[in-house]
Amino acid sequence: MICSTLAAAPFDADRAMEDIRAQCDLGPRIPGTVAHAEAHEWISARLAETGLKVSEQPFQTELALIEKEDVQAWNIWGVPESAAGAPDAANTAGAKDLILLSAHWDTRPWADRDRAESGRAAFDGANDGAAGVASILEIIRSLRGTRLEGRIAVVFFDAEDSGINGAGNEETWCKGSQFAVANLPPWFSRVRLGINLDMISGSDLVLRREPHSIDSAPNEVEALWRIGRDFEPNIFVREKMPPMIDDHLAFVKAGYPYIDLIGLPYKHWHRTGDIPENCDAAVMRKVAGILVQFIRAELR
């Protein structure tokens, strides 16, 4: 049974906006750049401050869009201390008692949807990357001292956004999540469900049900959208969107249930207009509140 009012979560949307700006102030987080290396350190430090145990997963990758090879990248994981051990030591009952929240933290090398106006201009990636990171950090902070503390793990994927558009290029995207699913940490056996956040701060945000998500977690998608429709029907709509190549896909292919929350269409997607000023703190708060309500129900 769902409550008739959405329980107020102590989600500090202003602090989440500050975290978006902090990432963007470093510059575009294109793998192989100074800004990217600084963002790696910034994210790891902020995640450690939440109380989660942080582990970094370095890998070398290709950025197909700009034809660069052997670029250094990192996935950044955070797990509750109680779940950080090996499964046989920390999970003798085989419980599926964790929800995994994920987002990518890199930015696309150039604003290819602005090609006519800006050439190969780099861009902030405020909604497309930084907002997902900021929202997840603030959700984890907001749940400290609640019964959900210790029940949520986090991964920030790198090298998601350097793929080539068009059929046959699927594998050029989402390099971090492809690497992650092939090199899962031991505690991953405790994960019940993954939820990926991508572009969830636009003022005109619409979240449609994504087909790969429905295939992998039909009941969970239905439950999440039921809560979303009850409280924010202008954001959570019943329509399906086209299948997405996003960081959930490698996990879905490997048999793990995973939901993709992706705010497309978005008018500033892969454009120089993807700046902090075009992110909406109130929208992030609404999405976070619905996610927490859903997670409470899922882990009850």
C-alpha positions in Angstrom: 0.0 0.0 0.0 1.3 3.4 -0.9 0.9 6.4 1.4 -1.4 9.1 0.1 1.3 11.7 0.6 5.0 11.5 -0.3 7.1 11.4 2.8 9.4 14.4 3.0 13.0 13.4 2.5 15.8 15.5 3.8 17.1 15.9 0.2 19.1 19.1 0.1 18.4 20.2 -3.5 20.5 23.4 -3.0 23.5 21.3 -2.0 22.9 19.0 -5.0 23.0 22.0 -7.2 26.3 23.1 -5.6 27.7 19.7 -6.4 26.6 20.1 -10.1 28.4 23.4 -10.2 31.5 22.1 -8.5 31.9 19.4 -11.2 31.2 21.8 -14.0 33.7 24.4 -12.5 36.4 21.8 -13.1 35.7 21.9 -16.8 34.4 19.2 -19.2 35.2 15.8 -17.7 36.5 14.2 -20.8 38.6 11.1 -20.1 42.3 11.9 -20.5 42.0 15.5 -19.5 43.1 17.4 -16.3 39.5 18.2 -15.5 38.6 14.5 -15.7 41.4 13.6 -13.3 40.4 16.3 -10.9 36.8 15.2 -11.0 37.8 11.6 -10.3 39.5 12.9 -7.1 36.5 15.1 -6.2 33.9 12.4 -6.6 35.9 9.8 -4.6 36.3 12.3 -1.8 32.7 13.3 -1.7 31.6 9.7 -1.8 33.9 8.8 1.1 32.3 11.6 3.1 29.0 9.8 2.9 30.3 6.9 4.9 30.4 4.4 2.1 33.5 2.3 1.6 35.0 3.6 -1.7 36.9 1.5 -4.2 38.2 2.6 -7.6 38.2 0.4 -10.7 40.8 1.7 -13.2 40.7 0.6 -16.8 42.1 1.7 -20.1 39.6 2.4 -22.8 39.0 3.8 -26.3 37.1 7.1 -27.0 35.7 6.2 -30.3 34.2 9.6 -31.0 37.6 11.3 -31.0 39.6 8.2 -32.0 41.7 8.0 -28.9 43.0 4.7 -27.5 44.3 3.6 -24.1 42.8 6.4 -22.2 42.8 6.1 -18.5 39.4 5.8 -16.9 37.9 4.9 -13.5 34.7 3.4 -12.2 34.1 4.6 -8.6 32.2 2.3 -6.3 30.7 2.9 -2.9 29.3 0.2 -0.6 28.1 0.1 3.0 30.7 -1.3 5.3 28.4 -4.1 6.4 28.3 -5.4 2.8 32.0 -4.8 1.8 33.3 -8.3 2.7 33.2 -11.4 0.5 29.8 -13.0 0.0 30.6 -16.1 2.1 31.7 -13.9 5.0 29.1 -11.1 4.8 26.1 -12.8 3.3 25.8 -16.3 4.5 22.1 -16.3 3.9 22.5 -15.3 0.3 20.3 -12.2 0.8 19.5 -9.8 -2.0 19.4 -6.8 0.3 21.1 -3.9 -1.6 19.8 -1.4 -4.2 22.5 -0.1 -6.5 22.3 3.5 -7.7 24.4 4.5 -10.7 25.3 7.4 -13.0 28.0 8.3 -15.4 30.5 11.1 -14.5 32.3 11.8 -17.7 31.2 14.3 -20.4 31.0 13.8 -24.1 34.1 15.1 -25.9 32.2 17.7 -27.9 28.7 19.0 -28.5 28.0 17.1 -31.7 24.3 18.2 -31.7 25.4 21.8 -32.0 27.7 21.1 -34.9 26.5 23.9 -37.1 26.8 26.5 -34.4 29.8 25.6 -32.4 32.1 23.3 -34.3 33.7 20.8 -31.9 33.1 22.8 -28.7 33.4 21.1 -25.4 30.5 21.6 -22.9 29.7 21.4 -19.2 27.6 18.2 -19.1 25.6 19.6 -16.2 22.5 17.5 -16.6 24.2 14.8 -18.7 26.6 13.5 -16.1 26.9 15.9 -13.2 23.3 15.9 -12.1 23.2 12.1 -11.7 26.3 12.2 -9.6 25.0 15.0 -7.5 21.6 13.5 -7.0 23.0 10.1 -5.8 25.5 11.8 -3.4 22.6 13.8 -1.9 20.3 10.7 -1.6 23.0 8.8 0.3 23.6 11.8 2.6 19.8 12.2 3.2 19.4 8.5 4.3 22.1 8.6 7.0 20.5 7.6 10.3 17.5 6.0 8.6 16.6 2.3 8.2 17.9 2.6 4.6 21.4 3.4 5.6 23.5 0.4 4.8 21.1 -0.8 2.1 22.2 1.3 -0.9 25.4 0.9 -2.9 26.7 3.3 -5.6 28.7 3.2 -8.7 29.7 6.1 -10.9 30.6 4.8 -14.4 33.3 6.4 -16.5 33.6 6.6 -20.3 29.9 6.4 -21.0 29.6 9.2 -23.4 32.2 8.9 -26.1 30.3 6.6 -28.4 29.5 7.0 -32.1 25.9 7.4 -33.2 24.3 5.0 -35.6 23.6 1.3 -36.0 26.4 -1.1 -35.3 28.2 1.3 -32.8 26.5 0.1 -29.6 29.8 -1.2 -28.1 31.5 2.2 -28.5 29.3 3.6 -25.7 29.2 2.9 -22.0 32.7 1.5 -21.7 32.7 1.8 -17.9 29.6 -0.3 -17.3 30.8 -2.9 -19.8 34.1 -3.2 -17.8 32.2 -3.2 -14.5 29.9 -6.0 -15.4 32.9 -8.1 -16.5 34.7 -7.3 -13.2 32.1 -7.2 -10.5 33.0 -6.8 -6.8 32.3 -9.8 -4.6 29.5 -8.1 -2.7 27.6 -7.6 -5.9 25.8 -10.9 -5.2 23.8 -8.9 -2.7 22.4 -6.4 -5.2 18.7 -6.9 -5.8 18.2 -4.2 -8.4 20.1 -1.5 -10.2 18.7 2.0 -10.9 20.6 4.3 -13.4 20.1 8.0 -13.3 20.9 9.9 -16.5 19.7 13.5 -17.2 17.2 13.8 -14.4 17.4 17.5 -13.6 15.8 19.3 -16.6 13.0 21.6 -15.8 10.9 19.9 -18.5 11.8 16.4 -17.3 9.8 13.5 -18.6 10.6 9.9 -17.7 9.2 7.2 -19.9 9.5 3.5 -19.4 12.5 2.0 -21.1 12.1 -1.3 -22.9 15.4 -3.0 -21.7 14.4 -2.0 -18.2 10.9 -3.5 -18.6 12.4 -6.8 -19.9 14.8 -7.1 -17.0 12.7 -5.9 -14.1 9.0 -5.7 -15.2 7.5 -5.7 -11.7 9.9 -3.1 -10.4 9.4 -0.8 -13.3 5.6 -1.0 -12.8 6.0 -0.3 -9.1 8.3 2.7 -9.6 6.1 4.2 -12.2 3.0 3.6 -10.1 4.6 5.7 -7.3 5.8 8.3 -9.8 2.4 8.5 -11.4 0.7 9.0 -8.0 2.9 11.9 -7.0 4.5 13.4 -10.2 2.4 12.4 -13.2 3.9 15.1 -15.3 7.3 13.5 -14.9 6.6 9.8 -14.8 4.5 9.1 -17.8 3.1 5.8 -19.0 4.5 5.8 -22.5 7.4 3.7 -23.5 10.5 5.2 -25.0 12.8 3.6 -27.6 15.3 1.2 -26.2 18.3 3.0 -24.8 22.0 2.3 -25.0 22.9 3.4 -21.5 24.8 2.1 -18.5 22.1 -0.4 -17.5 22.4 -2.3 -20.8 25.5 -4.3 -20.1 23.9 -5.5 -16.8 20.6 -6.3 -18.5 22.5 -8.4 -21.1 24.3 -10.2 -18.2 21.0 -11.1 -16.6 20.8 -8.5 -13.8 17.6 -6.5 -13.2 18.3 -2.8 -13.9 16.1 0.2 -14.5 17.2 3.2 -16.6 15.8 6.6 -15.6 16.8 8.8 -18.5 15.3 12.2 -19.3 15.0 12.2 -23.0 14.1 14.2 -25.0 16.1 17.0 -23.5 16.6 20.2 -25.5 20.2 20.8 -24.3 21.3 17.1 -24.8 24.9 17.1 -26.2 24.7 20.8 -26.7 26.6 23.7 -25.2 23.4 24.7 -23.4 23.9 21.8 -21.0 25.0 24.1 -18.2 24.1 24.3 -14.4 21.7 27.2 -15.0 19.5 24.8 -17.0 19.2 22.3 -14.2 16.3 22.4 -11.8 16.8 21.8 -8.1 13.0 21.2 -7.5 12.9 18.5 -10.2 15.9 16.7 -8.6 14.1 16.8 -5.2 10.9 15.4 -6.7 12.8 12.5 -8.5 14.8 11.8 -5.3 11.7 11.6 -3.2 10.0 9.1 -5.5 13.1 7.0 -5.7 13.4 6.9 -1.9 9.8 6.0 -1.5 10.2 3.2 -4.1 13.4 1.9 -2.4 11.6 1.8 1.0 8.9 -0.3 -0.5 11.3 -2.5 -2.4 13.5 -3.3 0.7 10.6 -3.6 3.2 
